[in-house]
């Protein structure tokens, strides 16, 4: 089940970290960069985050989530994270589709970024209709790729 989750609840924030930290450690290895800011998150930084969170709940346990922000012109996907034991089960795709079809309004712009070497994430975004915009160097010799899409309500 996918639903909005309350990251301001400390128990929920701890569950978010229990998914996020192991997943981002794997991403750090994939992209060869251990400076991912989310690896430094704490319960307090999650609780005080201005992002909104939707979670993928299985057997009453959070196993994946997507967080996002919105301003007057666009949405930004901030995190799309799956607990490593549940990789390659289509859960990230389900969360992304839910977000695009249930939260984003018709034809609003959505921006997402990922490490340029994170091929699984890039393939997911491209397969869901996101278009590559540009690469940005965010640390010496480390680049992120920016993608953009518009919601498509069927």
Secondary structure as GFF3:
##gff-version 3
##sequence-region A 1 154
A	DSSP	beta_strand	2	5	.	.	.	ID=ss1
A	DSSP	alpha_helix	10	31	.	.	.	ID=ss2
A	DSSP	three_ten_helix	37	40	.	.	.	ID=ss3
A	DSSP	alpha_helix	43	47	.	.	.	ID=ss4
A	DSSP	beta_strand	52	58	.	.	.	ID=ss5
A	DSSP	beta_strand	61	70	.	.	.	ID=ss6
A	DSSP	beta_strand	74	82	.	.	.	ID=ss7
A	DSSP	three_ten_helix	84	86	.	.	.	ID=ss8
A	DSSP	alpha_helix	91	98	.	.	.	ID=ss9
A	DSSP	pi_helix	99	103	.	.	.	ID=ss10
A	DSSP	beta_strand	109	115	.	.	.	ID=ss11
A	DSSP	alpha_helix	119	127	.	.	.	ID=ss12
A	DSSP	beta_strand	131	139	.	.	.	ID=ss13
A	DSSP	beta_strand	142	150	.	.	.	ID=ss14
###
